[in-house]
Amino acid sequence: MTSELERIKILEGKIGQVVDHIHKLTAENEKLRQQLKEARTEKKEIEESARKLARLDEEMKRAEGEREAIKAKIEAIIGQIDKLGL
């Protein structure tokens, strides 16, 4: 009878260990889910920043093109004025 009680106590101890392990895994799983959620949010923010950067790059290229066109026109006007001898 004593050995049966001892075996039950051992079984109880092992069940307690399993329960503790499940609690730890559950907590770790929740932590990992939160980290994944944060990583996905950060990814979206980075993607949005990349899109904004691409738009700004396009605007900058357009502005540089306009600047070059204006520069060429000014140089043409100066050339015409020079021809007049003024």
C-alpha positions as CSV (number, residue, x, y, z in Angstrom):
1,M,0.0,0.0,0.0
2,T,2.8,2.4,0.8
3,S,4.5,1.8,-2.5
4,E,1.2,2.7,-4.3
5,L,1.0,5.9,-2.3
6,E,4.6,6.7,-3.1
7,R,3.9,6.0,-6.8
8,I,0.9,8.3,-6.7
9,K,3.0,11.0,-5.1
10,I,5.6,10.6,-7.8
11,L,2.9,10.8,-10.5
12,E,1.5,13.9,-8.8
13,G,4.9,15.5,-8.9
14,K,5.4,14.7,-12.5
15,I,2.0,16.0,-13.4
16,G,2.8,19.2,-11.5
17,Q,6.0,19.5,-13.5
18,V,4.1,19.0,-16.8
19,V,1.6,21.7,-15.7
20,D,4.4,24.1,-14.9
21,H,6.0,23.4,-18.2
22,I,2.8,24.1,-20.0
23,H,2.3,27.4,-18.2
24,K,5.9,28.4,-19.1
25,L,5.3,27.4,-22.8
26,T,2.0,29.3,-22.8
27,A,3.6,32.4,-21.4
28,E,6.5,32.1,-23.9
29,N,4.0,31.6,-26.8
30,E,2.1,34.8,-25.8
31,K,5.4,36.7,-25.6
32,L,6.3,35.5,-29.1
33,R,2.9,36.4,-30.5
34,Q,3.4,39.9,-29.1
35,Q,6.9,40.2,-30.6
36,L,5.5,39.0,-34.0
37,K,2.7,41.6,-33.8
38,E,5.3,44.3,-33.1
39,A,7.5,43.1,-35.9
40,R,4.6,43.1,-38.3
41,T,3.8,46.7,-37.3
42,E,7.4,47.7,-37.7
43,K,7.5,46.1,-41.1
44,K,4.4,48.1,-42.2
45,E,6.0,51.3,-40.9
46,I,9.3,50.5,-42.8
47,E,7.3,49.7,-46.0
48,E,5.4,53.0,-45.7
49,S,8.7,54.9,-45.1
50,A,10.2,53.2,-48.2
51,R,7.1,54.3,-50.3
52,K,7.5,57.9,-49.0
53,L,11.2,57.8,-49.8
54,A,10.5,56.6,-53.3
55,R,7.9,59.4,-53.8
56,L,10.4,62.0,-52.5
57,D,13.1,60.6,-54.8
58,E,10.8,61.0,-57.8
59,E,9.9,64.5,-56.7
60,M,13.6,65.4,-56.4
61,K,14.3,64.0,-59.8
62,R,11.5,66.0,-61.3
63,A,12.6,69.1,-59.5
64,E,16.2,68.6,-60.8
65,G,14.9,68.2,-64.3
66,E,12.9,71.4,-64.0
67,R,16.0,73.1,-62.6
68,E,18.1,72.0,-65.6
69,A,15.4,73.1,-68.0
70,I,15.2,76.6,-66.4
71,K,19.0,76.8,-66.4
72,A,19.1,76.0,-70.1
73,K,16.5,78.7,-70.8
74,I,18.4,81.3,-68.8
75,E,21.6,80.4,-70.6
76,A,19.8,80.8,-73.9
77,I,18.4,84.2,-72.9
78,I,21.9,85.3,-71.8
79,G,23.3,84.1,-75.1
80,Q,20.7,86.2,-77.0
81,I,21.5,89.2,-74.8
82,D,25.2,88.8,-75.6
83,K,24.4,88.7,-79.3
84,L,22.8,92.1,-78.9
85,G,26.0,93.5,-77.5
86,L,24.4,94.9,-74.4
